[in-house]
Amino acid sequence: MKPPPFRYHDPQTLGEIVGLLGTLENAKLLAGGQSLMPMLNMRFVLPDHVIDLNRVEGLSYIRESGGALEIGAMTRQRDLEFSDLVASRCPLMHEAIQQIGHRQTRNRGTMGGSLCHLDPSAELVSVAAALDATVTVTGRAGERRIEFAEFPRAYMTPAIEADEVVTSLRLPLWPKGHGWAFVEFARRHGDFAIVSAAALIEEDENGKIRRASLTLGGIGPAPVRVREVEQALVGQTAAAELFGTACEACRKLDAMADVQAPASYRQHLAAVLSRRALEAAHARVQGRG
Amino acid sequence: MGETRKIIVTVNGTRHEAEVEVRYLLADFLRHQLGLTGTHLGCEHGVCGACTILFDGRSARSCLMLAVQANGHEILTVEGIAPGPDKMHPLQEAFRDNHGLQCGFCTPGMLTTLIEFLRDNPDPTEQEVRVAISGNLCRCTGYQGIVAAALDAAKRLQAAKRG
């Protein structure tokens, strides 16, 4: 298999990327290439121009700033996987990363690439939804920020314009001692998840749930925050029945059907995986207060 | 022929200057332009792992990279693993001794993947080995011999390090 013919551009700076995006028609940005390259090989995409981001300086970093984690768009999934900062301050992402593809694909795959490809079951997309992340994009008009809830415009279509490039992601951190879990069901390790669930729980000194976040991936065209369950949990004490009962609401969510699984199976998985994720997150809550 | 670029790339310690079409895959460049056919192509869309090479020391699928992207970088293929023409790498010896291959198609990808893995994790558990090779498909061995070979290689490499 061979990619179709295209013109190749390898800018060195963010300004050059924006300049190219502003002048070229039908251009595709090449980040880690773990989704775009298979699509080129199979000729699912036929771009006239490929803009390779791999030689641009300054787009790869992980830092903590003002209670949030800031991650550059070209940060490799591998760098997130082995980051002590991510493991200690954003353990949900640490757990999710290990379920992305394989070692060889994580070595190349990037944060920004995952966000923009916007696969419905992509782990990093679910993590961004779970943490109410903000995406920063740069275009000819300058920089702008997009709340993650507004980021998916449609199936695999982010709300960024043709002349814009994602430069970073800001993830507000939960306080130390919170509980987290990322669980997914796939037919084989490393396959696309049929459904995934990301849970975060914060509890007060009496063991009552102060805040909860529940995100389902793979069920709809973009990750779904299950507000009904989140709200039902706040103020409750995590007793044996609590999570199972609350998660029954997930069976009523709209669900996709495809060759892997019918909608009813995804709804079933949504309820089961949500309960498991919340139970695991609760078990990890430490230092309530 | 479409747009071409001149690239300089170091493969298995040898510097190569070449003119490549910009849409040329790194795997095809290694196989057809440099004649290094040890890197195998199975699925050509990043699923089977047979084309795994080390790119600046990190395992990567060479069917998901363009040859132009290798400009200025270092690549190790299966041909560069052995220390010399008459001596195999301890990982290769462990594969031979543990029936780690039958037809040999997946072997280049298994070896390159495991070289990086055993460097990062010199004393792995069986489960860690299985996860490490989860992105490499083998249709002959049932993986049993490959896992045994990887664990055996870890022991050999540690013994060699102790001297």
Interface residues (C-beta under 8 A of the other chain):
Chain A: M1 K2 P3 P4 P5 F6 R7 Y8 D10 G33 Q34 M37 P38 L40 N41 M42 V50 D52 N54 R78 G101 H102 R103 Q104 T105 N107 R108 R188 H189 G190
Chain B: G2 E3 R5 V22 R23 Y24 L25 D28 E44 H45 G46 G49 T52 F55 R58 S59 A60 R61 C63 L64 M65 L66 V68 Q69 T113 E116 F117 V131 A132 S134 G135
